Amino acid sequence: MSALPDLGGLWQLDGAALTPDGERLYAWQARVTLTPEADHFAVMLETQGERTSRSHSYAERLTALEDGQWALRYGYEMEPNSGAPPGYSFFGVSQLTFAADLQSASGHSCNWNGTRYVVMELALTRAS
């Protein structure tokens, strides 16, 4: 892989859970920290507001796209003792496409929380 793009730092995430028909069910916000590693970016997401939790990534894959954008795909799981209600946990996968100027990204995520799958729409803007 070529040199990593400058994606490291803090990002603001505006998310929305979607119904099976693609309608917005509810909105949520989070802070995302991208940390450069040897050949990928580790992702830590911490939700803000009423529903608090924190998750971390594994099996990250970053791909340069022909138009100057970057695609980031990764699996994630909830960190234990991260503020979620007792007995609650989740894991999932996300895909994000970063704009060529590296100031924003959009994508989707799907997770399993033990009782149902949740599909989400994601929009990130650089915060630092």
C-alpha positions as a Markdown table, in Angstrom:
| # | Residue | x | y | z |
|---|---|---|---|---|
| 1 | Met | 0.0 | 0.0 | 0.0 |
| 2 | Ser | 1.2 | 3.5 | -0.6 |
| 3 | Ala | 1.6 | 6.0 | 2.2 |
| 4 | Leu | -1.4 | 6.5 | 4.4 |
| 5 | Pro | -3.5 | 9.6 | 3.8 |
| 6 | Asp | -3.8 | 12.2 | 6.5 |
| 7 | Leu | -7.0 | 10.9 | 8.1 |
| 8 | Gly | -5.7 | 10.7 | 11.7 |
| 9 | Gly | -7.4 | 12.8 | 14.4 |
| 10 | Leu | -10.9 | 13.6 | 15.7 |
| 11 | Trp | -14.0 | 13.4 | 13.6 |
| 12 | Gln | -17.6 | 14.3 | 14.4 |
| 13 | Leu | -20.1 | 11.7 | 13.3 |
| 14 | Asp | -23.8 | 12.3 | 12.6 |
| 15 | Gly | -25.6 | 9.0 | 12.2 |
| 16 | Ala | -29.1 | 7.8 | 11.6 |
| 17 | Ala | -30.6 | 4.3 | 12.3 |
| 18 | Leu | -32.7 | 3.2 | 9.3 |
| 19 | Thr | -35.9 | 1.1 | 9.1 |
| 20 | Pro | -35.9 | -1.9 | 6.7 |
| 21 | Asp | -37.4 | 0.5 | 4.1 |
| 22 | Gly | -34.5 | 2.9 | 4.4 |
| 23 | Glu | -36.5 | 5.6 | 6.4 |
| 24 | Arg | -34.7 | 7.4 | 9.3 |
| 25 | Leu | -35.7 | 5.8 | 12.6 |
| 26 | Tyr | -33.6 | 8.0 | 14.9 |
| 27 | Ala | -30.6 | 10.3 | 14.8 |
| 28 | Trp | -27.4 | 9.9 | 16.9 |
| 29 | Gln | -24.0 | 11.6 | 17.2 |
| 30 | Ala | -20.6 | 10.3 | 18.1 |
| 31 | Arg | -16.9 | 11.3 | 18.2 |
| 32 | Val | -14.6 | 9.2 | 16.1 |
| 33 | Thr | -10.8 | 9.0 | 16.6 |
| 34 | Leu | -8.8 | 7.6 | 13.8 |
| 35 | Thr | -5.3 | 6.6 | 14.9 |
| 36 | Pro | -2.7 | 5.7 | 12.3 |
| 37 | Glu | -1.0 | 2.3 | 12.7 |
| 38 | Ala | 1.7 | 0.7 | 10.6 |
| 39 | Asp | -0.5 | 0.1 | 7.5 |
| 40 | His | -4.0 | 1.0 | 8.6 |
| 41 | Phe | -6.1 | 3.3 | 10.8 |
| 42 | Ala | -7.6 | 2.1 | 14.2 |
| 43 | Val | -11.1 | 3.5 | 14.7 |
| 44 | Met | -12.5 | 4.3 | 18.1 |
| 45 | Leu | -16.1 | 5.6 | 18.2 |
| 46 | Glu | -17.8 | 7.1 | 21.3 |
| 47 | Thr | -21.5 | 7.9 | 21.1 |
| 48 | Gln | -22.8 | 11.2 | 22.6 |
| 49 | Gly | -26.1 | 12.0 | 24.2 |
| 50 | Glu | -28.6 | 9.6 | 25.8 |
| 51 | Arg | -27.3 | 6.3 | 24.4 |
| 52 | Thr | -23.6 | 6.1 | 25.4 |
| 53 | Ser | -21.2 | 3.4 | 24.3 |
| 54 | Arg | -17.7 | 3.0 | 22.9 |
| 55 | Ser | -16.4 | 0.7 | 20.3 |
| 56 | His | -13.1 | -0.1 | 18.7 |
| 57 | Ser | -12.2 | -1.5 | 15.3 |
| 58 | Tyr | -10.5 | -4.6 | 14.0 |
| 59 | Ala | -9.6 | -5.9 | 10.6 |
| 60 | Glu | -9.4 | -2.5 | 9.0 |
| 61 | Arg | -8.9 | -2.1 | 5.2 |
| 62 | Leu | -8.1 | 1.2 | 3.5 |
| 63 | Thr | -8.2 | 1.4 | -0.3 |
| 64 | Ala | -7.2 | 4.3 | -2.5 |
| 65 | Leu | -9.9 | 5.1 | -5.1 |
| 66 | Glu | -9.1 | 6.3 | -8.7 |
| 67 | Asp | -10.9 | 9.6 | -8.1 |
| 68 | Gly | -8.7 | 10.6 | -5.1 |
| 69 | Gln | -11.1 | 9.4 | -2.5 |
| 70 | Trp | -10.3 | 6.7 | 0.1 |
| 71 | Ala | -12.5 | 3.7 | 1.2 |
| 72 | Leu | -12.2 | 2.5 | 4.8 |
| 73 | Arg | -13.9 | -0.8 | 5.8 |
| 74 | Tyr | -13.6 | -2.3 | 9.2 |
| 75 | Gly | -15.2 | -4.5 | 11.8 |
| 76 | Tyr | -16.0 | -3.2 | 15.3 |
| 77 | Glu | -17.1 | -4.4 | 18.7 |
| 78 | Met | -18.3 | -2.6 | 21.9 |
| 79 | Glu | -15.7 | -2.0 | 24.6 |
| 80 | Pro | -16.8 | -3.6 | 27.9 |
| 81 | Asn | -17.6 | -1.1 | 30.6 |
| 82 | Ser | -18.0 | 1.8 | 28.1 |
| 83 | Gly | -21.2 | 3.3 | 29.5 |
| 84 | Ala | -23.8 | 1.1 | 27.8 |
| 85 | Pro | -26.5 | -0.5 | 30.0 |
| 86 | Pro | -25.6 | -3.7 | 31.8 |
| 87 | Gly | -25.9 | -6.8 | 29.5 |
| 88 | Tyr | -25.9 | -4.7 | 26.3 |
| 89 | Ser | -23.2 | -5.4 | 23.7 |
| 90 | Phe | -22.9 | -5.2 | 19.9 |
| 91 | Phe | -20.6 | -5.9 | 17.0 |
| 92 | Gly | -20.7 | -4.9 | 13.3 |
| 93 | Val | -19.1 | -3.7 | 10.1 |
| 94 | Ser | -18.7 | -0.2 | 8.7 |
| 95 | Gln | -17.7 | 1.2 | 5.3 |
| 96 | Leu | -16.8 | 4.9 | 4.8 |
| 97 | Thr | -15.7 | 6.8 | 1.7 |
| 98 | Phe | -13.5 | 9.8 | 2.5 |
| 99 | Ala | -13.7 | 12.8 | 0.1 |
| 100 | Ala | -10.5 | 13.6 | -1.8 |
| 101 | Asp | -9.9 | 16.7 | 0.4 |
| 102 | Leu | -10.0 | 14.4 | 3.5 |
| 103 | Gln | -12.4 | 16.7 | 5.3 |
| 104 | Ser | -15.5 | 14.6 | 5.2 |
| 105 | Ala | -16.7 | 11.0 | 4.8 |
| 106 | Ser | -20.0 | 9.2 | 4.3 |
| 107 | Gly | -21.1 | 5.6 | 4.5 |
| 108 | His | -23.1 | 2.9 | 6.2 |
| 109 | Ser | -22.8 | 0.5 | 9.1 |
| 110 | Cys | -24.7 | -2.6 | 10.3 |
| 111 | Asn | -24.5 | -4.0 | 13.7 |
| 112 | Trp | -26.0 | -6.8 | 15.8 |
| 113 | Asn | -27.0 | -5.9 | 19.4 |
| 114 | Gly | -28.1 | -9.3 | 20.5 |
| 115 | Thr | -31.8 | -8.8 | 19.6 |
| 116 | Arg | -31.8 | -7.2 | 16.2 |
| 117 | Tyr | -29.7 | -5.9 | 13.3 |
| 118 | Val | -29.4 | -2.1 | 13.0 |
| 119 | Val | -28.5 | -0.5 | 9.7 |
| 120 | Met | -27.1 | 3.0 | 10.0 |
| 121 | Glu | -26.2 | 5.9 | 7.7 |
| 122 | Leu | -23.0 | 7.7 | 8.6 |
| 123 | Ala | -21.7 | 11.2 | 7.9 |
| 124 | Leu | -18.3 | 12.4 | 9.3 |
| 125 | Thr | -16.7 | 15.8 | 9.3 |
| 126 | Arg | -13.2 | 16.5 | 10.5 |
| 127 | Ala | -13.1 | 18.1 | 14.0 |
| 128 | Ser | -9.3 | 18.4 | 14.3 |
